[in-house]
Amino acid sequence: MNIKGVVFVLISAFIFGFTPILGKLSYAGGSNAIMLTFLRSFLVIPILYLLLQKNKIPLSLNKKEKRDILVLSIFGSSLTTVSLYASYNYISVGLATTLHFLYPCLVFLFTILFMKTKVNKIQILALVVATIGVMLFCDFSGQGSVIGLVLSLLSAFSWAFYVIYQDFAQLTHLHPLKFCFYQACFVSLVMLLPGLIWKKFTLSLTPLALIYSFIIAISVSIGAVGFLQAGIRLVGPATTSVLCTLEPTTSIIFGLLVLNEELTLFKAIGSVLIIASVVLISFTSQRQSIAESGDTGANGNYPTGGGII
């Protein structure tokens, strides 16, 4: 296992964890889930294009790569965002988020059953500890709804698909900048349809909401997506899914600092358990990296030493 890959995934989880706080702030300025998802991708397209040109990275993709990124954009990124945010209209945010974070279990199950991935006892222990930690975030206050439960579970399945399909379709060999660029293009196009049908596109955003949207776009569509793709390439989808459970803990911390949200005892214990699972994975990765005395992740078609960007 590669310690660099662990760090990449943790950075991605950290970014995915704090950007919902900015998203919530942008909603106060007139934005909404679909508009934010669209802007998150659309705003970075020219920036990514310039970075590709500056680094002399060719834009060419073969038909399979175009098809796979389109599938990933529709059934992974876009479907996850829409279904998860839509579930908030029917059940509490805490319950919806908890059900969404069942996806590491799904990733483990799918990779073992269908991809014949071998997992060790430490990974299984880390998954169990992380899952218990996430469940402690669960908020059953308020009345539930079958529609809300289905939507939040759908987001878990679609994000599990997102993590697995990158590895299965060998999209992890693409340069992160190229991958981010095409996914941003496809997600922007995909979000046009629901935005127009449900009349969620709006230009009535405050300047502050636009600033938040731009920060989210840079952070997620370049940083988080790129680091996640590189992390999956280096450590595989199963380990990636466990490390990504750090995301709700990051959200809790920033919610406390920025929004003055309440920290309950269960959430505090859950955060400790999630951090413990991350330490388990990281410690195992470091030991294996020292034992192997080499970078086992250099199997892509771009240099790993140069980082993400």
Backbone torsions as a table, in degrees:
resi	resn	phi	psi	omega
1	MET	NA	149.3	-171.0
2	ASN	-107.9	122.2	-178.3
3	ILE	-65.1	-31.9	177.1
4	LYS	-62.2	-40.8	178.2
5	GLY	-63.2	-39.3	177.1
6	VAL	-60.8	-45.3	179.7
7	VAL	-62.4	-42.4	179.3
8	PHE	-59.5	-45.8	-178.7
9	VAL	-66.1	-39.2	179.1
10	LEU	-65.0	-38.9	176.3
11	ILE	-62.9	-42.5	178.3
12	SER	-61.4	-45.3	179.7
13	ALA	-63.0	-38.9	178.1
14	PHE	-61.4	-44.8	-179.4
15	ILE	-67.0	-46.8	178.1
16	PHE	-60.8	-27.4	-178.0
17	GLY	-76.9	-37.5	-176.4
18	PHE	-91.3	-21.4	-177.7
19	THR	-66.8	-29.1	175.0
20	PRO	-60.7	-28.2	176.6
21	ILE	-63.9	-44.0	177.0
22	LEU	-65.9	-35.8	177.7
23	GLY	-61.7	-42.5	179.2
24	LYS	-63.4	-37.2	177.4
25	LEU	-67.7	-34.6	179.5
26	SER	-69.9	-29.5	178.4
27	TYR	-62.8	-33.2	178.6
28	ALA	-67.1	-18.3	179.4
29	GLY	-100.3	16.5	174.1
30	GLY	103.5	1.6	-178.9
31	SER	-85.8	177.9	176.7
32	ASN	-152.5	175.5	-172.6
33	ALA	-60.2	-46.7	-177.3
34	ILE	-69.1	-42.3	178.6
35	MET	-62.3	-41.7	-179.3
36	LEU	-67.6	-40.0	177.9
37	THR	-62.5	-41.3	177.8
38	PHE	-63.7	-51.0	-178.5
39	LEU	-63.6	-35.1	180.0
40	ARG	-57.4	-33.5	179.1
41	SER	-94.3	-44.0	-172.7
42	PHE	-64.9	-39.9	-174.3
43	LEU	-66.7	-23.6	-176.1
44	VAL	-94.7	-6.6	-177.0
45	ILE	-57.4	-51.5	179.6
46	PRO	-64.0	-35.1	180.0
47	ILE	-66.0	-45.5	178.9
48	LEU	-63.9	-38.1	178.9
49	TYR	-62.1	-44.5	179.5
50	LEU	-64.8	-37.7	177.9
51	LEU	-65.9	-38.3	177.6
52	LEU	-64.5	-42.6	179.3
53	GLN	-67.5	-41.5	-179.3
54	LYS	-62.8	-40.4	-179.2
55	ASN	-88.8	4.8	178.1
56	LYS	53.7	44.7	177.4
57	ILE	-95.2	121.4	-177.6
58	PRO	-64.4	143.7	-178.4
59	LEU	-85.5	-8.6	-173.1
60	SER	-64.3	139.1	172.6
61	LEU	-132.6	146.2	173.7
62	ASN	-82.2	172.3	-175.2
63	LYS	-60.4	-39.5	-179.2
64	LYS	-64.6	-42.5	-179.8
65	GLU	-65.2	-41.4	177.2
66	LYS	-62.1	-44.8	-179.8
67	ARG	-63.5	-43.7	-176.6
68	ASP	-66.8	-40.5	178.8
69	ILE	-68.2	-36.6	176.9
70	LEU	-63.6	-45.7	177.9
71	VAL	-60.0	-44.0	-179.9
72	LEU	-63.8	-39.5	-178.6
73	SER	-67.8	-38.3	-178.2
74	ILE	-76.7	-57.8	-171.6
75	PHE	-89.7	-5.6	177.5
76	GLY	-109.6	-80.8	-173.6
77	SER	-63.3	-54.8	-175.3
78	SER	-66.6	-47.3	-178.0
79	LEU	-63.1	-38.7	178.9
80	THR	-61.3	-49.9	-176.9
81	THR	-62.3	-48.8	-176.7
82	VAL	-64.6	-46.8	-176.7
83	SER	-67.1	-40.6	-178.8
84	LEU	-66.7	-47.8	-179.4
85	TYR	-67.9	-32.3	177.6
86	ALA	-67.9	-32.0	-179.5
87	SER	-64.9	-24.8	179.9
88	TYR	-64.4	-18.5	178.7
89	ASN	-78.2	-11.4	-174.3
90	TYR	-120.2	-31.2	179.6
91	ILE	-133.5	170.0	-178.2
92	SER	-65.7	152.9	178.9
93	VAL	-61.1	-39.2	-179.2
94	GLY	-62.4	-45.4	179.8
95	LEU	-67.2	-43.4	-179.8
96	ALA	-61.0	-44.6	-179.3
97	THR	-65.5	-39.6	178.7
98	THR	-62.8	-45.1	178.9
99	LEU	-65.0	-36.4	177.2
100	HIS	-60.4	-37.9	-177.3
101	PHE	-83.2	19.5	164.9
102	LEU	-80.0	-7.4	-175.0
103	TYR	-62.2	-30.3	175.5
104	PRO	-59.1	-37.8	176.6
105	CYS	-63.0	-39.9	179.7
106	LEU	-66.5	-41.0	178.6
107	VAL	-62.1	-46.1	178.4
108	PHE	-58.8	-47.6	-177.1
109	LEU	-62.3	-47.7	-177.6
110	PHE	-66.2	-40.9	-178.3
111	THR	-68.5	-33.8	179.0
112	ILE	-73.0	-44.2	-175.3
113	LEU	-75.3	-42.8	-170.6
114	PHE	-107.4	-24.7	-179.2
115	MET	-109.1	0.8	176.3
116	LYS	55.0	35.5	179.2
117	THR	-74.1	136.1	177.6
118	LYS	-91.4	129.4	178.0
119	VAL	-120.2	146.9	-179.7
120	ASN	-97.4	175.6	-176.4
121	LYS	-65.1	-34.9	179.9
122	ILE	-64.7	-41.5	178.6
123	GLN	-63.5	-42.1	179.4
124	ILE	-65.1	-43.4	178.1
125	LEU	-61.5	-43.7	179.5
126	ALA	-62.2	-39.5	178.2
127	LEU	-63.0	-45.6	-179.6
128	VAL	-62.3	-46.7	-179.8
129	VAL	-61.9	-44.3	-179.8
130	ALA	-64.7	-40.1	-179.7
131	THR	-64.4	-43.1	176.3
132	ILE	-60.9	-42.8	179.0
133	GLY	-60.2	-44.2	179.2
134	VAL	-64.7	-40.8	-178.9
135	MET	-62.6	-27.5	178.2
136	LEU	-70.1	-14.2	175.8
137	PHE	-80.5	-9.7	-171.4
138	CYS	-63.8	133.8	179.9
139	ASP	-120.4	107.8	-177.9
140	PHE	-95.4	11.2	178.2
141	SER	-69.3	143.9	-177.6
142	GLY	88.1	163.1	-177.5
143	GLN	-82.8	141.3	179.8
144	GLY	-87.7	170.2	179.2
145	SER	-145.4	137.5	179.2
146	VAL	-60.9	-40.4	179.2
147	ILE	-60.8	-44.9	179.2
148	GLY	-63.3	-41.2	178.5
149	LEU	-63.6	-43.4	-179.8
150	VAL	-63.9	-43.2	-179.1
151	LEU	-64.4	-42.9	-179.7
152	SER	-68.6	-37.8	176.0
153	LEU	-68.0	-34.7	175.9
154	LEU	-61.3	-39.5	178.2
155	SER	-64.4	-34.6	177.8
156	ALA	-66.1	-44.9	179.7
157	PHE	-65.4	-41.3	-176.6
158	SER	-70.0	-35.0	178.6
159	TRP	-75.3	-33.1	173.5
160	ALA	-61.8	-41.4	176.1
161	PHE	-61.2	-41.3	-180.0
162	TYR	-59.2	-45.4	-178.2
163	VAL	-68.2	-43.9	-175.8
164	ILE	-73.5	-41.5	-172.7
165	TYR	-66.6	-30.9	176.7
166	GLN	-58.6	-43.2	-179.2
167	ASP	-75.1	-42.4	-177.6
168	PHE	-63.4	-42.0	-178.1
169	ALA	-86.1	1.4	179.2
170	GLN	60.9	33.3	176.3
171	LEU	-75.6	-15.2	-179.2
172	THR	-69.8	-11.9	178.5
173	HIS	-80.7	-14.4	179.1
174	LEU	-71.2	149.3	173.8
175	HIS	-61.5	134.2	-177.7
176	PRO	-52.8	-37.1	179.5
177	LEU	-64.9	-41.7	178.7
178	LYS	-66.5	-42.8	179.2
179	PHE	-61.0	-47.0	-180.0
180	CYS	-63.0	-38.8	-178.4
181	PHE	-62.9	-50.9	-177.1
182	TYR	-70.2	-35.4	177.4
183	GLN	-66.4	-39.0	177.9
184	ALA	-62.1	-41.0	178.4
185	CYS	-63.4	-47.7	-176.4
186	PHE	-68.6	-41.6	179.4
187	VAL	-64.1	-39.9	177.3
188	SER	-58.5	-45.2	179.5
189	LEU	-66.7	-41.3	-178.2
190	VAL	-64.2	-37.6	-176.7
191	MET	-77.5	-11.6	177.7
192	LEU	-62.1	-42.2	-175.0
193	LEU	-64.1	-57.2	178.5
194	PRO	-63.5	-30.6	178.6
195	GLY	-63.4	-41.0	179.2
196	LEU	-74.9	-40.8	-178.4
197	ILE	-65.1	-45.8	-176.6
198	TRP	-92.6	4.8	177.3
199	LYS	54.1	48.2	-178.6
200	LYS	-98.8	-7.8	176.7
201	PHE	-77.6	129.3	-178.5
202	THR	-142.4	143.3	175.4
203	LEU	-103.3	1.4	-177.9
204	SER	-87.4	57.5	178.6
205	LEU	-104.9	140.5	176.5
206	THR	-71.6	156.9	177.3
207	PRO	-54.7	-36.8	-179.8
208	LEU	-67.5	-37.7	178.0
209	ALA	-64.7	-37.7	177.5
210	LEU	-66.6	-38.1	178.0
211	ILE	-64.8	-45.5	177.8
212	TYR	-60.0	-41.8	-179.6
213	SER	-63.2	-39.3	180.0
214	PHE	-68.1	-41.2	177.9
215	ILE	-62.3	-42.8	178.5
216	ILE	-63.2	-41.7	-178.7
217	ALA	-60.6	-47.6	179.8
218	ILE	-64.4	-45.6	-175.1
219	SER	-66.6	-45.5	-173.9
220	VAL	-85.5	-56.2	-171.2
221	SER	-71.7	-17.3	174.2
222	ILE	-109.4	-54.0	-175.7
223	GLY	-72.0	-65.2	-173.4
224	ALA	-62.8	-46.3	-179.0
225	VAL	-64.6	-42.6	179.8
226	GLY	-65.2	-45.8	179.3
227	PHE	-66.1	-37.1	178.8
228	LEU	-65.0	-44.0	179.7
229	GLN	-60.8	-44.8	179.4
230	ALA	-67.1	-36.6	178.6
231	GLY	-65.0	-42.2	177.9
232	ILE	-62.0	-38.5	179.8
233	ARG	-63.0	-35.8	-173.3
234	LEU	-88.7	-34.6	-175.4
235	VAL	-119.3	-8.0	178.3
236	GLY	89.6	160.5	-175.5
237	PRO	-67.9	-34.1	-176.5
238	ALA	-65.2	-52.0	178.8
239	THR	-64.4	-38.9	178.4
240	THR	-56.7	-44.2	-176.7
241	SER	-63.3	-36.2	178.1
242	VAL	-68.3	-46.4	-178.8
243	LEU	-62.5	-30.4	-178.3
244	CYS	-70.1	-12.3	177.1
245	THR	-68.3	-6.9	173.9
246	LEU	-66.9	-18.7	-175.4
247	GLU	-57.4	-49.5	-179.4
248	PRO	-64.0	-31.2	176.7
249	THR	-65.3	-41.5	176.3
250	THR	-61.1	-41.4	179.1
251	SER	-62.5	-40.3	179.5
252	ILE	-62.7	-45.5	-177.7
253	ILE	-62.2	-47.3	-179.3
254	PHE	-71.8	-29.2	174.8
255	GLY	-63.6	-37.4	176.4
256	LEU	-67.0	-45.2	-173.8
257	LEU	-73.9	-38.8	-172.4
258	VAL	-99.0	-44.5	-173.4
259	LEU	-103.1	-0.1	-178.9
260	ASN	56.6	38.4	178.9
261	GLU	-74.5	160.7	-176.5
262	GLU	-81.9	139.7	174.6
263	LEU	-108.6	111.3	179.1
264	THR	-86.7	166.2	179.0
265	LEU	-61.6	-42.8	-179.2
266	PHE	-62.9	-40.4	179.1
267	LYS	-66.7	-37.0	178.2
268	ALA	-64.7	-45.0	178.7
269	ILE	-64.4	-41.4	178.5
270	GLY	-60.3	-42.2	178.8
271	SER	-62.3	-41.9	179.0
272	VAL	-62.5	-42.5	-179.9
273	LEU	-64.9	-41.1	179.3
274	ILE	-64.7	-44.5	177.9
275	ILE	-62.0	-38.2	177.8
276	ALA	-62.2	-39.3	178.9
277	SER	-66.6	-37.0	177.9
278	VAL	-65.9	-41.0	177.7
279	VAL	-62.3	-40.5	178.1
280	LEU	-58.7	-49.3	-179.4
281	ILE	-64.1	-44.8	-177.5
282	SER	-64.1	-41.4	180.0
283	PHE	-64.0	-43.2	178.4
284	THR	-63.3	-41.7	-179.7
285	SER	-63.2	-42.2	-179.0
286	GLN	-64.9	-41.9	179.4
287	ARG	-63.9	-42.0	-179.6
288	GLN	-68.1	-37.3	179.9
289	SER	-65.0	-40.4	178.5
290	ILE	-65.7	-40.2	-178.9
291	ALA	-66.8	-38.5	-177.6
292	GLU	-80.5	-23.4	178.3
293	SER	51.3	45.9	178.0
294	GLY	-175.7	164.3	178.9
295	ASP	-87.7	105.6	-177.7
296	THR	-82.5	-1.3	-174.2
297	GLY	-97.7	2.6	-175.6
298	ALA	-82.3	67.9	-179.6
299	ASN	-122.8	14.6	-179.5
300	GLY	-96.4	-171.9	-179.2
301	ASN	-107.6	23.6	174.7
302	TYR	-142.7	154.7	-177.3
303	PRO	-63.6	132.9	178.5
304	THR	-84.4	-21.4	-176.4
305	GLY	-70.8	-21.3	-176.0
306	GLY	-84.1	-1.7	178.7
307	GLY	80.7	-164.7	-175.8
308	ILE	-75.3	-46.9	-174.5
309	ILE	-119.8	NA	NA
